[in-house]
Amino acid sequence: MRLGIISDTHGSLYFFEKAMEILEDCDRIIHAGDVLYHGPRNDIPGGYDPKGLSARMNDMKNIYIARGNCDSPVDEMVIKHPFQDPCLLLEFNDRKIFVTHGYTESKLAMIYRAKEAGADILIYGHTHIKELSRDDEIMILNPGSTSIPKDGIRSCAIIDTDCAELWDIENAVMLQRIQF
């Protein structure tokens, strides 16, 4: 089983679809928050179509969403999948995954909470900067942003049975891979 990981789509249907081209073989999708609204600090992203994005997501099965700081009750009214707040806990291939958007606490606090929950993998968003690393006990994954990257590369991630990967969605290129 494969998991597709995205975050910070901010209403861009176009870049969501680019990510889905990479993630098409994934059994489940995890969205680490900031789904529809672009937020007051961001420019409107290319391909901005929150109505189209919500319709597309409603057509999907097996999508899990952590609430981000730009997600509102209105978003929950138009997207049929529940927004989990403050975190989402999943089990996947005998691994426990802790998902949070990460806007209310430091990275160290998120790592601590994930470890406290017995997680093997921490997934977070919010920074719009991709990360794939490991500390002594858990893997740390931020898929970056599909629409408004702060590191210059629109990205997503895949978790497979034996590894995690970061992908450039515009060029369909794997950027990094870490084995479990």
C-alpha positions in Angstrom: 0.0 0.0 0.0 1.2 3.5 -0.9 0.3 6.8 0.7 0.3 10.1 -1.2 1.1 13.2 0.9 0.2 16.8 0.0 -0.1 20.0 1.9 -0.9 23.7 1.4 -2.9 23.5 -1.9 -4.5 26.8 -1.1 -7.3 26.4 -3.6 -5.2 25.6 -6.7 -6.9 22.8 -8.6 -4.3 23.0 -11.3 -1.4 22.1 -9.0 -3.5 19.6 -7.1 -4.0 17.8 -10.4 -0.2 17.9 -11.1 0.4 16.3 -7.7 -2.3 13.7 -8.4 -0.4 12.7 -11.6 2.6 11.7 -9.3 0.3 10.1 -6.7 -2.1 8.3 -9.1 -1.0 4.8 -7.9 -1.4 5.7 -4.2 -4.1 3.9 -2.2 -4.7 6.8 0.1 -4.1 10.6 0.2 -3.2 12.6 3.3 -3.6 16.3 3.1 -1.7 18.1 5.9 -3.9 21.2 5.8 -4.6 24.6 4.1 -6.9 23.1 1.5 -9.0 25.9 -0.2 -8.2 29.4 1.0 -4.9 31.1 0.0 -4.7 33.1 3.2 -4.0 36.8 3.8 -0.2 36.5 3.5 -0.1 34.6 0.2 -0.8 35.7 -3.3 -3.6 33.8 -5.1 -1.8 30.8 -6.6 -1.9 29.8 -10.2 -4.9 27.6 -11.1 -6.9 29.0 -8.2 -10.2 27.3 -8.3 -11.4 26.4 -4.7 -14.9 25.4 -6.0 -13.3 23.0 -8.5 -10.8 21.7 -6.0 -13.6 20.9 -3.4 -15.6 19.1 -6.1 -12.5 17.1 -7.1 -11.7 16.2 -3.6 -15.4 15.2 -3.0 -15.0 12.7 -5.9 -12.1 11.0 -4.1 -12.2 8.1 -1.7 -9.6 7.5 1.0 -8.5 11.1 1.6 -7.6 12.3 5.1 -7.2 15.9 6.0 -5.6 17.7 9.0 -7.0 21.2 9.6 -4.6 24.0 8.7 -4.7 27.6 9.8 -6.4 28.7 6.6 -9.1 26.1 6.8 -12.5 27.3 8.0 -15.9 25.9 8.8 -17.0 26.9 5.3 -14.4 24.6 3.9 -15.9 21.7 5.9 -19.3 22.6 4.5 -18.1 22.1 0.9 -15.7 19.2 1.4 -17.3 16.0 2.5 -14.2 14.6 4.1 -13.7 15.6 7.8 -10.9 17.9 8.8 -9.1 16.5 11.8 -7.8 19.0 14.4 -5.4 19.3 16.0 -4.0 16.1 14.6 -4.7 12.9 12.7 -3.5 9.5 13.7 -3.3 6.7 11.1 -1.9 3.2 10.9 -0.2 2.2 7.7 1.8 -1.0 7.0 2.4 -1.5 10.8 3.6 2.1 11.2 1.8 4.8 13.2 1.5 8.1 11.4 1.0 11.4 13.3 -0.3 14.2 10.9 -0.7 17.9 11.9 -0.6 21.1 10.0 1.9 22.5 12.5 1.0 26.1 12.8 0.4 26.3 16.6 3.7 24.8 17.8 7.4 24.4 17.0 8.9 21.5 15.1 10.4 20.2 18.3 7.0 20.3 20.0 5.4 18.4 17.1 8.2 15.8 17.2 7.6 15.4 20.9 3.8 15.0 20.5 4.3 12.5 17.7 6.7 10.4 19.8 4.3 10.7 22.8 1.6 9.2 20.5 3.9 6.3 19.6 4.2 7.5 16.0 6.9 6.2 13.6 6.3 9.1 11.2 5.5 12.8 11.7 3.8 14.5 8.8 3.3 18.3 9.0 2.7 21.2 6.6 2.4 25.0 7.1 6.0 26.1 6.2 5.6 25.5 2.5 9.2 24.0 2.7 9.7 20.3 2.0 11.6 18.2 4.4 12.4 14.5 4.6 14.6 13.6 7.6 14.9 11.2 10.5 15.8 11.7 14.1 16.7 8.8 16.4 13.1 7.5 16.7 10.9 8.9 13.9 10.8 10.0 10.3 9.9 13.6 9.7 8.1 14.6 6.5 6.8 17.9 5.3 5.7 17.5 1.7 6.1 21.2 1.0 3.4 23.1 -0.9 1.8 22.0 -4.2 0.9 25.6 -5.0 2.9 28.3 -3.1 6.3 26.8 -2.3 8.7 28.9 -0.2 11.6 26.9 -1.4 10.9 27.3 -5.1 9.7 23.7 -5.9 6.1 22.6 -5.9 6.2 19.2 -4.2 4.4 16.2 -2.8 5.5 13.0 -1.1 4.9 9.2 -1.2 5.2 6.8 1.6 5.6 3.2 0.5 6.2 0.0 2.5 10.0 0.5 2.7 10.7 4.2 2.0 9.5 7.8 1.8 10.1 10.0 -1.2 9.8 13.7 -2.0 8.7 14.6 -5.6 8.9 17.8 -7.7 5.3 17.9 -9.2 6.1 20.2 -12.1 8.9 18.0 -13.5 7.8 14.6 -12.2 11.2 14.1 -10.6 12.0 12.3 -7.4 14.0 14.7 -5.2 14.9 12.6 -2.2 14.3 9.1 -0.9 14.8 7.6 2.6 14.5 3.9 3.5 12.8 2.9 6.7 
